[in-house]
Amino acid sequence: MKARPITLRKELRDDGSIVEIAIWQLPEPLPPCAHRYKYRLAYVVNGVCVVRYDNERGKGDHRHIGSNETPYRFTALERLLADFRLDMEDWK
């Protein structure tokens, strides 16, 4: 099985901001992650990515809020999306 897209979405909002959500299901976890998802969630304001959640090989799950990067504890896709939305609202 190859990576299967679950959600690939880009939303241009009335205020000029951009929300991008890209999630794929993988055939096996991307080390060091224990889950089988690859994701990138981004909130862009005035051309600057101010909130981003992503995971990558060797680095695992993490999030960027402004210029700060912190580890993220992935539990479920629904929680990931909810946390991302909360951070977007907090940024506003």
Secondary structure, 3 states (H helix, E strand, C coil): CCCEEEEEEEEECCCCCEEEEEEEECCCCCCCCCCCEEEEEEEEECCEEEEEEEEECCCEEEEEECCEEEECCCCCHHHHHHHHHHHHHHHC
